[in-house]
């Protein structure tokens, strides 16, 4: 099993997910997308698997700080991906990518029960 946790280190939800995985002894790679950027192909996989309305965080301060034209520009997956690439802080955090046995699943947002136990 390969696990990658995407997020930013100072986010409370990311901190909670990392603490839980660490306490369970789960090995994972942390991808800080403030420093490393958001991989476009990964973002497209998340949107394809979970839907843009799950991945795009419309409740956070970054979304609220966008002007009305930027918010209105999100009309489909392409425009949502473009906005999230330009403003990574509007991506719901954390995103955990779990690859196992030729299948990959994604946990978007803080869902402690959905995170691996070992």
N, CA, C and O atoms as CSV, one atom per row, in Angstrom:
chain,resi,resn,atom,element,x,y,z
A,1,UNK,N,N,0.858,-1.172,0.000
A,1,UNK,CA,C,0.000,0.000,0.000
A,1,UNK,C,C,0.903,1.234,0.000
A,1,UNK,O,O,1.876,1.317,0.751
A,2,UNK,N,N,0.556,2.182,-0.857
A,2,UNK,CA,C,1.259,3.453,-0.921
A,2,UNK,C,C,0.275,4.561,-0.588
A,2,UNK,O,O,-0.799,4.653,-1.183
A,3,UNK,N,N,0.648,5.400,0.364
A,3,UNK,CA,C,-0.241,6.466,0.816
A,3,UNK,C,C,0.472,7.802,0.674
A,3,UNK,O,O,1.613,7.967,1.105
A,4,UNK,N,N,-0.222,8.745,0.065
A,4,UNK,CA,C,0.276,10.112,-0.016
A,4,UNK,C,C,-0.780,11.028,0.573
A,4,UNK,O,O,-1.949,10.980,0.189
A,5,UNK,N,N,-0.358,11.859,1.506
A,5,UNK,CA,C,-1.243,12.843,2.114
A,5,UNK,C,C,-0.854,14.204,1.545
A,5,UNK,O,O,0.285,14.648,1.690
A,6,UNK,N,N,-1.811,14.857,0.900
A,6,UNK,CA,C,-1.598,16.171,0.302
A,6,UNK,C,C,-2.226,17.228,1.196
A,6,UNK,O,O,-3.328,17.049,1.715
A,7,UNK,N,N,-1.511,18.328,1.367
A,7,UNK,CA,C,-2.059,19.420,2.152
A,7,UNK,C,C,-0.992,20.440,2.475
A,7,UNK,O,O,0.051,20.508,1.824
A,8,UNK,N,N,-1.272,21.234,3.495
A,8,UNK,CA,C,-0.306,22.216,3.976
A,8,UNK,C,C,-0.097,21.959,5.465
A,8,UNK,O,O,-1.048,21.643,6.180
A,9,UNK,N,N,1.139,22.092,5.935
A,9,UNK,CA,C,1.449,21.640,7.292
A,9,UNK,C,C,0.765,22.416,8.409
A,9,UNK,O,O,0.588,21.871,9.499
A,10,UNK,N,N,0.376,23.655,8.183
A,10,UNK,CA,C,-0.223,24.429,9.274
A,10,UNK,C,C,-1.745,24.316,9.336
A,10,UNK,O,O,-2.369,24.963,10.178
A,11,UNK,N,N,-2.349,23.520,8.477
A,11,UNK,CA,C,-3.799,23.312,8.476
A,11,UNK,C,C,-4.175,22.350,9.608
A,11,UNK,O,O,-3.576,21.283,9.738
A,12,UNK,N,N,-5.153,22.720,10.416
A,12,UNK,CA,C,-5.563,21.879,11.544
A,12,UNK,C,C,-6.045,20.503,11.101
A,12,UNK,O,O,-5.733,19.504,11.750
A,13,UNK,N,N,-6.797,20.435,10.014
A,13,UNK,CA,C,-7.293,19.143,9.528
A,13,UNK,C,C,-6.145,18.255,9.065
A,13,UNK,O,O,-6.157,17.047,9.303
A,14,UNK,N,N,-5.169,18.841,8.414
A,14,UNK,CA,C,-3.992,18.088,7.975
A,14,UNK,C,C,-3.210,17.607,9.196
A,14,UNK,O,O,-2.760,16.462,9.232
A,15,UNK,N,N,-3.049,18.462,10.181
A,15,UNK,CA,C,-2.344,18.075,11.411
A,15,UNK,C,C,-3.035,16.887,12.080
A,15,UNK,O,O,-2.370,15.948,12.518
A,16,UNK,N,N,-4.359,16.926,12.158
A,16,UNK,CA,C,-5.106,15.835,12.791
A,16,UNK,C,C,-4.936,14.535,12.017
A,16,UNK,O,O,-4.743,13.477,12.615
A,17,UNK,N,N,-5.005,14.607,10.691
A,17,UNK,CA,C,-4.843,13.403,9.870
A,17,UNK,C,C,-3.437,12.832,10.027
A,17,UNK,O,O,-3.273,11.620,10.164
A,18,UNK,N,N,-2.430,13.690,10.008
A,18,UNK,CA,C,-1.046,13.227,10.161
A,18,UNK,C,C,-0.831,12.602,11.533
A,18,UNK,O,O,-0.176,11.566,11.652
A,19,UNK,N,N,-1.380,13.230,12.567
A,19,UNK,CA,C,-1.245,12.698,13.924
A,19,UNK,C,C,-1.892,11.324,14.024
A,19,UNK,O,O,-1.327,10.414,14.632
A,20,UNK,N,N,-3.068,11.168,13.433
A,20,UNK,CA,C,-3.755,9.878,13.478
A,20,UNK,C,C,-2.959,8.811,12.734
A,20,UNK,O,O,-2.757,7.715,13.255
A,21,UNK,N,N,-2.508,9.120,11.523
A,21,UNK,CA,C,-1.723,8.145,10.763
A,21,UNK,C,C,-0.448,7.774,11.519
A,21,UNK,O,O,-0.081,6.601,11.584
A,22,UNK,N,N,0.221,8.770,12.088
A,22,UNK,CA,C,1.435,8.501,12.869
A,22,UNK,C,C,1.128,7.602,14.064
A,22,UNK,O,O,1.886,6.675,14.350
A,23,UNK,N,N,0.023,7.865,14.765
A,23,UNK,CA,C,-0.321,7.067,15.947
A,23,UNK,C,C,-0.672,5.630,15.578
A,23,UNK,O,O,-0.521,4.718,16.390
A,24,UNK,N,N,-1.138,5.438,14.354
A,24,UNK,CA,C,-1.472,4.091,13.878
A,24,UNK,C,C,-0.267,3.391,13.258
A,24,UNK,O,O,-0.353,2.226,12.868
A,25,UNK,N,N,0.848,4.097,13.169
A,25,UNK,CA,C,2.041,3.507,12.564
A,25,UNK,C,C,1.937,3.341,11.062
A,25,UNK,O,O,2.607,2.486,10.483
A,26,UNK,N,N,1.106,4.148,10.427
A,26,UNK,CA,C,0.898,4.063,8.979
A,26,UNK,C,C,1.974,4.886,8.271
A,26,UNK,O,O,2.145,6.073,8.551
A,27,UNK,N,N,2.689,4.249,7.361
A,27,UNK,CA,C,3.709,4.953,6.574
A,27,UNK,C,C,3.024,5.719,5.444
A,27,UNK,O,O,2.150,5.184,4.761
A,28,UNK,N,N,3.424,6.962,5.255
A,28,UNK,CA,C,2.846,7.783,4.192
A,28,UNK,C,C,3.848,8.848,3.786
A,28,UNK,O,O,4.757,9.190,4.543
A,29,UNK,N,N,3.670,9.358,2.597
A,29,UNK,CA,C,4.456,10.497,2.128
A,29,UNK,C,C,3.590,11.739,2.283
A,29,UNK,O,O,2.395,11.713,1.988
A,30,UNK,N,N,4.196,12.818,2.742
A,30,UNK,CA,C,3.468,14.080,2.863
A,30,UNK,C,C,3.875,14.991,1.716
A,30,UNK,O,O,5.059,15.258,1.510
A,31,UNK,N,N,2.883,15.465,0.971
A,31,UNK,CA,C,3.123,16.384,-0.145
A,31,UNK,C,C,2.585,17.753,0.255
A,31,UNK,O,O,1.376,17.981,0.277
A,32,UNK,N,N,3.507,18.656,0.570
A,32,UNK,CA,C,3.156,20.025,0.956
A,32,UNK,C,C,2.951,20.828,-0.319
A,32,UNK,O,O,3.919,21.221,-0.970
A,33,UNK,N,N,1.702,21.072,-0.677
A,33,UNK,CA,C,1.494,21.737,-1.957
A,33,UNK,C,C,1.658,23.242,-1.897
A,33,UNK,O,O,1.527,23.912,-2.921
A,34,UNK,N,N,1.938,23.786,-0.737
A,34,UNK,CA,C,2.363,25.193,-0.684
A,34,UNK,C,C,3.805,25.304,-1.184
A,34,UNK,O,O,4.167,26.274,-1.849
A,35,UNK,N,N,4.617,24.302,-0.859
A,35,UNK,CA,C,6.022,24.307,-1.283
A,35,UNK,C,C,6.228,23.606,-2.622
A,35,UNK,O,O,7.007,24.068,-3.455
A,36,UNK,N,N,5.533,22.495,-2.827
A,36,UNK,CA,C,5.772,21.653,-3.997
A,36,UNK,C,C,4.766,21.870,-5.117
A,36,UNK,O,O,4.938,21.351,-6.220
A,37,UNK,N,N,3.728,22.628,-4.839
A,37,UNK,CA,C,2.674,22.814,-5.825
A,37,UNK,C,C,1.709,21.641,-5.826
A,37,UNK,O,O,1.953,20.610,-5.200
A,38,UNK,N,N,0.625,21.820,-6.532
A,38,UNK,CA,C,-0.375,20.764,-6.658
A,38,UNK,C,C,-0.166,20.098,-8.013
A,38,UNK,O,O,-0.249,20.765,-9.044
A,39,UNK,N,N,0.102,18.797,-8.027
A,39,UNK,CA,C,0.257,18.119,-9.312
A,39,UNK,C,C,-1.079,18.136,-10.072
A,39,UNK,O,O,-2.097,17.661,-9.567
A,40,UNK,N,N,-1.057,18.683,-11.272
A,40,UNK,CA,C,-2.299,18.812,-12.036
A,40,UNK,C,C,-2.958,17.463,-12.280
A,40,UNK,O,O,-4.178,17.340,-12.168
A,41,UNK,N,N,-2.162,16.448,-12.613
A,41,UNK,CA,C,-2.757,15.128,-12.868
A,41,UNK,C,C,-3.416,14.565,-11.611
A,41,UNK,O,O,-4.474,13.941,-11.691
A,42,UNK,N,N,-2.801,14.781,-10.459
A,42,UNK,CA,C,-3.410,14.325,-9.202
A,42,UNK,C,C,-4.722,15.061,-8.955
A,42,UNK,O,O,-5.725,14.447,-8.590
A,43,UNK,N,N,-4.712,16.372,-9.154
A,43,UNK,CA,C,-5.927,17.167,-8.956
A,43,UNK,C,C,-7.042,16.683,-9.883
A,43,UNK,O,O,-8.198,16.585,-9.470
A,44,UNK,N,N,-6.700,16.387,-11.114
A,44,UNK,CA,C,-7.707,15.872,-12.059
A,44,UNK,C,C,-8.239,14.507,-11.615
A,44,UNK,O,O,-9.423,14.217,-11.785
A,45,UNK,N,N,-7.365,13.670,-11.048
A,45,UNK,CA,C,-7.825,12.364,-10.531
A,45,UNK,C,C,-8.806,12.567,-9.382
A,45,UNK,O,O,-9.830,11.889,-9.311
A,46,UNK,N,N,-8.493,13.506,-8.478
A,46,UNK,CA,C,-9.371,13.748,-7.334
A,46,UNK,C,C,-10.734,14.232,-7.795
A,46,UNK,O,O,-11.766,13.750,-7.328
A,47,UNK,N,N,-10.731,15.185,-8.714
A,47,UNK,CA,C,-11.997,15.731,-9.223
A,47,UNK,C,C,-12.767,14.648,-9.972
A,47,UNK,O,O,-13.987,14.551,-9.843
A,48,UNK,N,N,-12.055,13.830,-10.758
A,48,UNK,CA,C,-12.713,12.749,-11.491
A,48,UNK,C,C,-13.330,11.710,-10.571
A,48,UNK,O,O,-14.411,11.191,-10.850
A,49,UNK,N,N,-12.649,11.407,-9.482
A,49,UNK,CA,C,-13.123,10.367,-8.568
A,49,UNK,C,C,-14.169,10.878,-7.581
A,49,UNK,O,O,-15.132,10.171,-7.284
A,50,UNK,N,N,-13.993,12.087,-7.075
A,50,UNK,CA,C,-14.852,12.593,-6.005
A,50,UNK,C,C,-15.811,13.697,-6.431
A,50,UNK,O,O,-16.810,13.953,-5.759
A,51,UNK,N,N,-15.501,14.350,-7.552
A,51,UNK,CA,C,-16.339,15.458,-8.009
A,51,UNK,C,C,-15.789,16.792,-7.545
A,51,UNK,O,O,-15.228,16.904,-6.455
A,52,UNK,N,N,-15.955,17.801,-8.383
A,52,UNK,CA,C,-15.395,19.126,-8.057
A,52,UNK,C,C,-16.035,19.736,-6.819
A,52,UNK,O,O,-15.388,20.493,-6.096
A,53,UNK,N,N,-17.296,19.415,-6.569
A,53,UNK,CA,C,-17.965,20.006,-5.411
A,53,UNK,C,C,-17.446,19.446,-4.091
A,53,UNK,O,O,-17.620,20.069,-3.043
A,54,UNK,N,N,-16.815,18.280,-4.130
A,54,UNK,CA,C,-16.191,17.717,-2.932
A,54,UNK,C,C,-14.784,18.285,-2.756
A,54,UNK,O,O,-14.388,18.634,-1.643
A,55,UNK,N,N,-14.036,18.378,-3.844
A,55,UNK,CA,C,-12.631,18.801,-3.770
A,55,UNK,C,C,-12.501,20.308,-3.561
A,55,UNK,O,O,-11.594,20.757,-2.860
A,56,UNK,N,N,-13.384,21.081,-4.151
A,56,UNK,CA,C,-13.340,22.541,-4.034
A,56,UNK,C,C,-13.996,22.966,-2.719
A,56,UNK,O,O,-15.180,22.712,-2.499
A,57,UNK,N,N,-13.228,23.608,-1.860
A,57,UNK,CA,C,-13.726,24.029,-0.550
A,57,UNK,C,C,-14.337,25.423,-0.658
A,57,UNK,O,O,-13.625,26.428,-0.662
A,58,UNK,N,N,-15.652,25.468,-0.744
A,58,UNK,CA,C,-16.364,26.746,-0.858
A,58,UNK,C,C,-16.675,27.366,0.505
A,58,UNK,O,O,-17.322,28.411,0.578
A,59,UNK,N,N,-16.221,26.730,1.577
A,59,UNK,CA,C,-16.497,27.247,2.921
A,59,UNK,C,C,-15.300,27.958,3.540
A,59,UNK,O,O,-15.447,28.639,4.554
A,60,UNK,N,N,-14.133,27.812,2.952
A,60,UNK,CA,C,-12.918,28.355,3.548
A,60,UNK,C,C,-12.709,29.833,3.285
A,60,UNK,O,O,-13.404,30.449,2.476
A,61,UNK,N,N,-11.740,30.381,3.986
A,61,UNK,CA,C,-11.457,31.813,3.861
A,61,UNK,C,C,-10.905,32.177,2.490
A,61,UNK,O,O,-11.152,33.280,2.002
A,62,UNK,N,N,-10.169,31.278,1.863
A,62,UNK,CA,C,-9.630,31.589,0.531
A,62,UNK,C,C,-10.762,31.754,-0.472
A,62,UNK,O,O,-10.744,32.684,-1.279
A,63,UNK,N,N,-11.746,30.864,-0.430
A,63,UNK,CA,C,-12.894,30.980,-1.333
A,63,UNK,C,C,-13.641,32.288,-1.076
A,63,UNK,O,O,-13.997,33.006,-2.010
A,64,UNK,N,N,-13.867,32.582,0.181
A,64,UNK,CA,C,-14.606,33.800,0.516
A,64,UNK,C,C,-13.857,35.059,0.091
A,64,UNK,O,O,-14.474,36.091,-0.172
A,65,UNK,N,N,-12.532,34.977,0.023
A,65,UNK,CA,C,-11.730,36.140,-0.377
A,65,UNK,C,C,-11.704,36.354,-1.892
A,65,UNK,O,O,-11.306,37.421,-2.359
A,66,UNK,N,N,-12.124,35.349,-2.658
A,66,UNK,CA,C,-12.154,35.499,-4.116
A,66,UNK,C,C,-13.237,36.494,-4.507
A,66,UNK,O,O,-14.248,36.632,-3.818
A,67,UNK,N,N,-13.014,37.182,-5.614
A,67,UNK,CA,C,-14.062,38.101,-6.065
A,67,UNK,C,C,-15.185,37.307,-6.735
A,67,UNK,O,O,-15.013,36.138,-7.081
A,68,UNK,N,N,-16.316,37.947,-6.910
A,68,UNK,CA,C,-17.498,37.261,-7.442
A,68,UNK,C,C,-17.254,36.683,-8.829
A,68,UNK,O,O,-17.784,35.621,-9.156
A,69,UNK,N,N,-16.465,37.362,-9.645
A,69,UNK,CA,C,-16.179,36.867,-10.995
A,69,UNK,C,C,-15.391,35.558,-10.936
A,69,UNK,O,O,-15.654,34.643,-11.715
A,70,UNK,N,N,-14.432,35.465,-10.021
A,70,UNK,CA,C,-13.663,34.226,-9.884
A,70,UNK,C,C,-14.560,33.087,-9.417
A,70,UNK,O,O,-14.465,31.968,-9.922
A,71,UNK,N,N,-15.418,33.369,-8.467
A,71,UNK,CA,C,-16.339,32.336,-7.982
A,71,UNK,C,C,-17.283,31.890,-9.090
A,71,UNK,O,O,-17.534,30.697,-9.258
A,72,UNK,N,N,-17.801,32.845,-9.838
A,72,UNK,CA,C,-18.747,32.534,-10.913
A,72,UNK,C,C,-18.084,31.809,-12.073
A,72,UNK,O,O,-18.766,31.177,-12.880
A,73,UNK,N,N,-16.760,31.893,-12.165
A,73,UNK,CA,C,-16.057,31.248,-13.277
A,73,UNK,C,C,-16.033,29.728,-13.155
A,73,UNK,O,O,-15.716,29.040,-14.125
A,74,UNK,N,N,-16.361,29.197,-11.987
A,74,UNK,CA,C,-16.354,27.749,-11.779
A,74,UNK,C,C,-17.683,27.183,-12.268
A,74,UNK,O,O,-18.685,27.195,-11.553
A,75,UNK,N,N,-17.665,26.690,-13.498
A,75,UNK,CA,C,-18.894,26.188,-14.114
A,75,UNK,C,C,-18.796,24.715,-14.507
A,75,UNK,O,O,-19.810,24.083,-14.802
A,76,UNK,N,N,-17.577,24.167,-14.511
A,76,UNK,CA,C,-17.376,22.773,-14.884
A,76,UNK,C,C,-16.061,22.297,-14.269
A,76,UNK,O,O,-15.383,23.054,-13.574
A,77,UNK,N,N,-15.708,21.034,-14.530
A,77,UNK,CA,C,-14.487,20.483,-13.946
A,77,UNK,C,C,-13.247,21.253,-14.386
A,77,UNK,O,O,-12.362,21.518,-13.572
A,78,UNK,N,N,-13.175,21.613,-15.662
A,78,UNK,CA,C,-12.008,22.333,-16.178
A,78,UNK,C,C,-11.806,23.656,-15.456
A,78,UNK,O,O,-10.692,23.971,-15.038
A,79,UNK,N,N,-12.860,24.422,-15.308
A,79,UNK,CA,C,-12.727,25.722,-14.644
A,79,UNK,C,C,-12.436,25.550,-13.153
A,79,UNK,O,O,-11.734,26.370,-12.562
A,80,UNK,N,N,-12.965,24.500,-12.548
A,80,UNK,CA,C,-12.671,24.235,-11.137
A,80,UNK,C,C,-11.200,23.869,-10.960
A,80,UNK,O,O,-10.542,24.357,-10.041
A,81,UNK,N,N,-10.689,23.014,-11.836
A,81,UNK,CA,C,-9.275,22.629,-11.773
A,81,UNK,C,C,-8.389,23.850,-11.974
A,81,UNK,O,O,-7.405,24.029,-11.256
A,82,UNK,N,N,-8.727,24.686,-12.939
A,82,UNK,CA,C,-7.931,25.894,-13.197
A,82,UNK,C,C,-7.889,26.794,-11.964
A,82,UNK,O,O,-6.832,27.317,-11.611
A,83,UNK,N,N,-9.026,26.973,-11.314
A,83,UNK,CA,C,-9.068,27.813,-10.116
A,83,UNK,C,C,-8.246,27.192,-8.990
A,83,UNK,O,O,-7.514,27.898,-8.296
A,84,UNK,N,N,-8.359,25.879,-8.804
A,84,UNK,CA,C,-7.618,25.216,-7.733
A,84,UNK,C,C,-6.113,25.225,-7.990
A,84,UNK,O,O,-5.325,25.299,-7.047
A,85,UNK,N,N,-5.713,25.152,-9.245
A,85,UNK,CA,C,-4.286,25.262,-9.558
A,85,UNK,C,C,-3.773,26.667,-9.264
A,85,UNK,O,O,-2.653,26.839,-8.783
A,86,UNK,N,N,-4.591,27.661,-9.553
A,86,UNK,CA,C,-4.195,29.057,-9.309
A,86,UNK,C,C,-4.250,29.418,-7.826
A,86,UNK,O,O,-3.476,30.252,-7.355
A,87,UNK,N,N,-5.168,28.788,-7.094
A,87,UNK,CA,C,-5.369,29.088,-5.667
A,87,UNK,C,C,-5.465,27.765,-4.893
A,87,UNK,O,O,-6.564,27.357,-4.519
A,88,UNK,N,N,-4.335,27.089,-4.647
A,88,UNK,CA,C,-4.376,25.767,-4.007
A,88,UNK,C,C,-5.066,25.737,-2.646
A,88,UNK,O,O,-5.518,24.678,-2.209
A,89,UNK,N,N,-5.152,26.862,-1.980
A,89,UNK,CA,C,-5.792,26.864,-0.659
A,89,UNK,C,C,-7.299,26.645,-0.733
A,89,UNK,O,O,-7.936,26.461,0.304
A,90,UNK,N,N,-7.890,26.660,-1.931
A,90,UNK,CA,C,-9.321,26.358,-2.040
A,90,UNK,C,C,-9.581,24.857,-2.162
A,90,UNK,O,O,-10.732,24.433,-2.267
A,91,UNK,N,N,-8.520,24.057,-2.150
A,91,UNK,CA,C,-8.689,22.601,-2.182
A,91,UNK,C,C,-8.995,22.132,-0.764
A,91,UNK,O,O,-8.301,22.489,0.188
A,92,UNK,N,N,-10.044,21.328,-0.643
A,92,UNK,CA,C,-10.413,20.782,0.674
A,92,UNK,C,C,-9.254,19.927,1.177
A,92,UNK,O,O,-8.653,19.161,0.423
A,93,UNK,N,N,-8.957,20.072,2.455
A,93,UNK,CA,C,-7.807,19.376,3.020
A,93,UNK,C,C,-8.230,18.480,4.186
A,93,UNK,O,O,-9.217,18.722,4.881
A,94,UNK,N,N,-7.423,17.433,4.353
A,94,UNK,CA,C,-6.380,16.926,3.473
A,94,UNK,C,C,-6.977,16.099,2.348
A,94,UNK,O,O,-8.158,15.756,2.368
A,95,UNK,N,N,-6.142,15.787,1.369
A,95,UNK,CA,C,-6.486,14.775,0.373
A,95,UNK,C,C,-5.513,13.626,0.601
A,95,UNK,O,O,-4.297,13.814,0.568
A,96,UNK,N,N,-6.055,12.446,0.830
A,96,UNK,CA,C,-5.227,11.266,1.055
A,96,UNK,C,C,-5.468,10.313,-0.108
A,96,UNK,O,O,-6.597,9.911,-0.390
A,97,UNK,N,N,-4.378,9.970,-0.768
A,97,UNK,CA,C,-4.423,9.063,-1.916
A,97,UNK,C,C,-3.868,7.723,-1.448
A,97,UNK,O,O,-2.729,7.641,-0.988
A,98,UNK,N,N,-4.679,6.672,-1.568
A,98,UNK,CA,C,-4.311,5.349,-1.077
A,98,UNK,C,C,-4.316,4.386,-2.258
A,98,UNK,O,O,-5.370,4.054,-2.800
A,99,UNK,N,N,-3.123,3.941,-2.648
A,99,UNK,CA,C,-2.985,3.018,-3.780
A,99,UNK,C,C,-2.681,1.628,-3.234
A,99,UNK,O,O,-1.736,1.432,-2.470
A,100,UNK,N,N,-3.507,0.670,-3.647
A,100,UNK,CA,C,-3.344,-0.695,-3.157
A,100,UNK,C,C,-3.930,-1.667,-4.170
A,100,UNK,O,O,-5.052,-1.486,-4.643
A,101,UNK,N,N,-3.163,-2.695,-4.496
A,101,UNK,CA,C,-3.640,-3.750,-5.398
A,101,UNK,C,C,-4.213,-3.194,-6.698
A,101,UNK,O,O,-5.333,-3.539,-7.074
A,102,UNK,N,N,-3.473,-2.352,-7.376
A,102,UNK,CA,C,-3.877,-1.778,-8.667
A,102,UNK,C,C,-5.141,-0.926,-8.594
A,102,UNK,O,O,-5.760,-0.659,-9.624
A,103,UNK,N,N,-5.527,-0.504,-7.418
A,103,UNK,CA,C,-6.679,0.389,-7.262
A,103,UNK,C,C,-6.255,1.564,-6.383
A,103,UNK,O,O,-5.417,1.426,-5.492
A,104,UNK,N,N,-6.843,2.700,-6.653
A,104,UNK,CA,C,-6.544,3.890,-5.857
A,104,UNK,C,C,-7.847,4.476,-5.354
A,104,UNK,O,O,-8.815,4.613,-6.103
A,105,UNK,N,N,-7.860,4.818,-4.086
A,105,UNK,CA,C,-9.020,5.509,-3.529
A,105,UNK,C,C,-8.542,6.805,-2.896
A,105,UNK,O,O,-7.364,6.966,-2.577
A,106,UNK,N,N,-9.476,7.716,-2.725
A,106,UNK,CA,C,-9.157,9.046,-2.231
A,106,UNK,C,C,-10.052,9.388,-1.051
A,106,UNK,O,O,-11.250,9.105,-1.056
A,107,UNK,N,N,-9.451,10.000,-0.043
A,107,UNK,CA,C,-10.197,10.546,1.082
A,107,UNK,C,C,-9.985,12.054,1.012
A,107,UNK,O,O,-8.857,12.535,1.113
A,108,UNK,N,N,-11.071,12.792,0.839
A,108,UNK,CA,C,-10.989,14.250,0.718
A,108,UNK,C,C,-11.646,14.872,1.941
A,108,UNK,O,O,-12.810,14.603,2.237
A,109,UNK,N,N,-10.896,15.699,2.642
A,109,UNK,CA,C,-11.389,16.289,3.874
A,109,UNK,C,C,-11.041,15.398,5.050
A,109,UNK,O,O,-10.539,14.288,4.875
A,110,UNK,N,N,-11.304,15.881,6.224
A,110,UNK,CA,C,-10.947,15.149,7.435
A,110,UNK,C,C,-12.018,14.110,7.737
A,110,UNK,O,O,-13.060,14.417,8.315
A,111,UNK,N,N,-11.739,12.869,7.333
A,111,UNK,CA,C,-12.621,11.736,7.589
A,111,UNK,C,C,-11.766,10.676,8.271
A,111,UNK,O,O,-11.238,9.777,7.617
A,112,UNK,N,N,-11.635,10.789,9.571
A,112,UNK,CA,C,-10.723,9.925,10.318
A,112,UNK,C,C,-11.065,8.448,10.173
A,112,UNK,O,O,-10.168,7.606,10.156
A,113,UNK,N,N,-12.346,8.126,10.067
A,113,UNK,CA,C,-12.753,6.727,9.941
A,113,UNK,C,C,-12.355,6.123,8.600
A,113,UNK,O,O,-12.238,4.903,8.489
A,114,UNK,N,N,-12.147,6.947,7.588
A,114,UNK,CA,C,-11.800,6.448,6.258
A,114,UNK,C,C,-10.293,6.288,6.063
A,114,UNK,O,O,-9.851,5.734,5.057
A,115,UNK,N,N,-9.508,6.770,7.020
A,115,UNK,CA,C,-8.052,6.677,6.892
A,115,UNK,C,C,-7.577,5.273,7.245
A,115,UNK,O,O,-8.186,4.601,8.077
A,116,UNK,N,N,-6.493,4.829,6.616
A,116,UNK,CA,C,-5.979,3.476,6.876
A,116,UNK,C,C,-5.623,3.271,8.349
A,116,UNK,O,O,-5.216,4.201,9.047
A,117,UNK,N,N,-5.786,2.040,8.792
A,117,UNK,CA,C,-5.477,1.712,10.181
A,117,UNK,C,C,-4.116,1.049,10.323
A,117,UNK,O,O,-3.599,0.929,11.434
A,118,UNK,N,N,-3.536,0.623,9.222
A,118,UNK,CA,C,-2.195,0.012,9.291
A,118,UNK,C,C,-1.512,0.125,7.954
A,118,UNK,O,O,-0.377,-0.326,7.801
